[in-house]
Amino acid sequence: MSMPIVPKQPYRPDLDETVIDLLESIALEEVALSHLLNAEAEKIQAFLCKFHECDKADYKELIHFNRTVNSTLSSIVMKEFLLLRKLETTLQITDEKDCPKKDKKEKPKKKCPPPPCPPGCTCKHCRKE
């Protein structure tokens, strides 16, 4: 399989715009998840009202309903975890952008040894006291 070819685009967003887009996508997904949770809560309320009104309680139906709600909530929790990881990665990108040399310690510069003295030098290094 060959590598995909990405066509050149006239406009490429910079890092700041990309981070804003990532944060906006996280926020929109959170709103969608809140709507799903609200719909599940309304579904539970409607089911419980129906369940209490019935003369003949079918516990198999209750267990099946509980499993479907549990499955939906489990999927929402997984999605929340993925959004958390996405947010952490986005924040890490912004930290690296703001301080690129944060983790890199500058090594102290070594002093070069003095050049060798010419023959007959009388400096303090060449004099033997």
C-alpha positions in Angstrom: 0.0 0.0 0.0 1.4 3.4 -0.9 1.4 6.5 1.2 -1.6 8.8 0.8 -1.1 12.0 -1.1 -2.4 15.1 0.7 -3.2 17.8 -1.8 -1.7 21.2 -1.1 -4.2 23.7 0.4 -4.0 27.4 0.0 -4.6 27.9 3.8 -3.0 25.9 6.6 -3.9 26.9 10.1 -1.1 27.7 12.5 -0.7 26.0 15.9 -2.9 28.5 17.8 -5.8 28.0 15.4 -5.3 24.2 15.6 -5.4 24.2 19.4 -8.6 26.4 19.4 -10.2 23.9 16.9 -9.3 21.0 19.2 -10.7 22.7 22.2 -13.9 23.6 20.3 -14.3 20.0 19.1 -14.0 18.8 22.7 -16.6 21.3 23.9 -19.0 20.3 21.1 -18.6 16.6 22.0 -19.3 17.3 25.6 -22.5 19.1 24.7 -23.6 16.1 22.6 -22.9 13.7 25.5 -24.9 15.9 27.9 -27.8 15.6 25.5 -27.4 11.9 25.5 -27.4 11.7 29.3 -30.5 13.9 29.5 -32.3 11.6 27.0 -31.3 8.5 29.0 -32.6 10.2 32.2 -35.9 11.0 30.5 -36.1 7.4 29.1 -35.6 6.0 32.6 -38.3 8.3 34.1 -40.8 7.3 31.4 -40.0 3.6 31.9 -40.4 3.8 35.6 -43.8 5.6 35.3 -44.9 2.8 32.9 -43.5 0.1 35.1 -45.3 1.4 38.3 -48.6 1.7 36.4 -48.6 -1.9 35.2 -50.5 -4.4 37.3 -48.4 -7.2 36.2 -44.7 -6.5 36.8 -42.4 -8.2 34.3 -39.0 -8.3 35.9 -37.4 -9.6 32.8 -38.4 -6.4 31.0 -36.8 -4.4 33.9 -33.6 -6.3 33.7 -33.4 -5.9 29.9 -34.1 -2.2 30.2 -31.4 -1.9 32.9 -28.9 -3.6 30.6 -29.6 -1.2 27.7 -29.2 1.8 30.0 -26.0 0.4 31.5 -24.6 -0.2 28.0 -25.4 3.4 26.9 -23.9 4.9 30.1 -20.8 2.7 29.7 -20.3 4.0 26.2 -20.6 7.6 27.4 -18.1 7.0 30.2 -15.6 5.6 27.6 -16.1 8.6 25.4 -15.6 10.9 28.4 -12.2 9.2 29.0 -11.2 9.7 25.4 -12.1 13.4 25.6 -10.1 13.7 28.7 -7.1 12.2 27.0 -7.7 14.6 24.0 -7.8 17.6 26.4 -4.6 16.5 28.1 -2.8 16.1 24.8 -4.0 19.5 23.7 -2.8 21.1 26.9 0.6 19.3 26.5 0.9 20.8 23.0 0.2 24.3 24.3 2.8 23.8 27.1 5.4 22.8 24.7 4.6 25.7 22.4 4.9 28.2 25.2 8.1 26.9 26.7 10.1 24.9 24.1 13.2 24.6 26.3 11.3 23.8 29.4 12.6 20.2 29.7 16.0 20.7 28.1 18.7 21.8 30.5 21.5 23.7 29.0 24.8 22.1 29.4 27.5 24.3 31.0 30.0 25.3 28.4 33.5 23.8 28.9 36.4 26.1 29.1 39.0 25.5 26.5 42.5 24.8 27.8 44.9 27.6 27.2 47.0 27.2 24.0 50.5 25.9 24.6 53.1 28.4 25.5 55.9 29.1 23.1 59.4 28.0 24.1 61.1 30.3 26.6 57.8 31.7 28.0 58.0 33.1 31.5 54.3 33.0 32.4 53.2 31.7 35.8 52.2 28.3 34.3 55.6 27.8 32.7 57.6 29.1 35.7 58.5 26.4 38.2 58.6 27.9 41.6 
